[in-house]
Amino acid sequence: MSHFLEMRGIAKTFPGVKALNRVDLQLARGEVHVLAGENGAGKSTLMKIMTGVYRADPGGVIRVDGQDVVIRDPVHASALGISIIYQELAVVNNLTVAENIYLAREPLGAGGLIDSRRMNADAKAVLAELDMNIEPTAKVGNLSIGQKQMVEIARAISYRSKLIIMDEPTASLSHHEASTLMRMVRKLASQNVSVVYISHRLDEIFEIGDRVTVLRDGETVDTRPIGDMTRDILVRKMVDRDMSQLFGKHNSHATRDVLLSVRGLGLKRPTLRGARVADVSFDLHKGEVLGFFGLVGSGRTEIMEMVFGSRPSVGEIRVEGQKVSIREPSQAIDLGIGFVTEDRKEMGLVLGMSVRENFSLTHLSDYCTMGVVQRRRETNACRAYIRSLGIKTPSPEQKLLTLSGGNQQKVVIAKWVARKPRILIVDEPTRGIDIGAKAEVHALLNRLAEDGMSIIVVSSDLPEVLAISDRVVILKEGRITGILDREDATQERVMLAATG
Amino acid sequence: MSVSDNKATLEKSPARIWHDLYQLRHVREVNVLIAMLIVGALISLWTPYFLTTNNLMGVFRAFSLTAIMSIGMVMVIVTGGIDLSVGSAMGLASLVTALCFGAGYSTGASIGAGVAVGIVFGLSNGLLITAIGLPPFIATLGTLSIGRGMMYMVTRGVPVTPETPDAFSLLGQGYVGPVPVPVVIMLILMVLFALIMKRTRFGRHVYATGGNEQAARLSGVKTNRVKLAVYMLSSTIASLAGIIGFSRYLTAEPASGFGSELDVIAAAAIGGASLAGGVGSVTGAVIGAALVGVIANGVVLLNINTYAQQAITGGVILIAVSLDVLRNKLTGGNG
């Protein structure tokens, strides 16, 4: 079989992290090759090496068309015939379809002016080649997300690409648009273009792929024709790892009393982007750690934002049996709910303020006498939390800006824990922090549950969810597809409910 | 690096004190104050008249109204907003007060009517910004024009000069010892609002709202209420300045306060306020107004073309803010 691209022994090291360890990948011409793996398995790093964004560590071999190459940068990659369609669309909305396709290499006519007629004609030819029914002169801003993606594919084709990488192309498409895309991918393959297809959706993987390569922890663990693969094997290959031993099992402190009860929760105004969350119902018991697991776009964060009142919702929320209306975060906070947000820089912290000021923001009244802040009391409380959470900062007066990610995260947790909420929602509590800090955060959550706090942990890190939760709620495309007790929640079962 | 570390205070060596004083160079207010003293020293080298009590008190009174308005403005700017309507709020308040005196109302009622103008301005700005969601620049630009238009409509371009009781004119013309009353009011407001901004829960919420509105809201700060409050304070303080101004000249001009929003914003910016929000101080804004006032006085005393004054003020803004930006770049930015 003649290969367009061959990669052998590819590794990539970032300061402190080995993102790719030993990756082998062969792409045949006209093949649709699925790349599967969990978040953090190394898919994006591998893609970025293929497109010249990153340079692989020395020692590996990359061959394009049988020639050894070092892919220097994205321009070089596209000269070699490698294109990528990113998850976030890279089109300019107020330009036309043709202008987008030929952006930065517009055909020029007399006097250096753009030859629009030729550009539109060329664009029309490319679109026709792909059976795309889009006018070259249409404004891209007026197109649907699916059509915009088609424009990107047309741009890739117009470069005479021999390899097109698609990163979760159907993540934001409707069902109909997704099937159009599938047809397009087949068409590309029939024209001898190789496609690397990255997806979390199992249905799609089996529908579109010729072969599949599974990545796990930066290594190729398997490559085989799709006909020899089953869902069970695929999922097991993706999730099986030793990491789970790192986090000791904790003891459950859950009681039978329902503290928070959510029924029929859904978005008030569904948006085009993001998950269409609807009909979400679950209970949270006193002292329970309830895990929420789902892939990107499953609506994990949206649900928590609705419970916390920062996103408009429909449905019923009860706290201790009392029906409540939560339309503002301050109302949720008054009901005893705390929310450690996923994005600490944008939503969790005021980076220009000190550790002390960030820490006390959620419960400043505790240190106030008639509206005046008692600095000494505030500082002392802050020092106590700095000590008990092991926050590494020279003083409470240090600006948050200068702290490391793990320490910033601990400040966010401290500011909520100090408020002593009954319910603490933590969204991706350990994203972007090192393994030691991660274990500390897990121990802390366990301690809080022991003291009777109810905790919701949202995470895309499956071993983490399984290690610290009493029960796991599994989400897929904005709906709950399963609620499992910890005894029943194996990696395979959870992954299947999240993707299958 | 706390400048006043409680435990160390008792046993401070002289070296330690010098070190602490040296740390003060990082405080914007101190820098502007030093700049002002240098400018003052230079002026007094040229003319002995500058350092006379008479002249200095005149200088203080001259910038006191701008300084008073900058106290409200800086709170708005710290939330990440801007209030362009202060000049109109000031002017309309002075006009309404004048009209009430003219209609024979008591001093209390007339002042009350002027303050009410400020409250209406603030409520309109605040609601346009929080309830409708207009950008502060647009909302206050609109109320600026409406206010100014109403002044011209009511006066038809003619100044209003009513009979007023003698006691009322003390507000703008009186003295406490050698110090003019407007300056006393300025100092009282400065201390009051400096304490509010630095020591109270409300002040902390103002800084948090400007520093990261989303994070503040998710921490339980009622950010819309905070914003409504600062716009109400800004307009109300501006109306107070209008009433004091009317008391000084006892005539309300249709153009009174015209363009003063720019002086007020300049004072806040020179005093260290960042238009991006989250940074700024009341004392800084007042010192910023003082620096501009001293320069204006120097221009007059040194017989420089008075039209040059505006150009010099512009230069001061650019230099002050550039120095701040550069310093932040060099030190890795804290603010």
Interface residues (C-beta under 8 A of the other chain):
Chain A: F308 S310 E328 P329 S330 I333 D334 F339 T341 E346 M347 G348 L349 V350 L351 G352 M353 E357 S360 L361 T362 L364 S365 C368 G371 V372 V373 R375 S395 E397 K399 L401 T402 K415
Chain B: M1 S2 R199 T200 R201 F202 R204 H205 Y207 A208 G211 N212 Q214 A215 A216 R217 L218 S219 G220 V221 K222 G278 V279 G332 G333 N334 G335
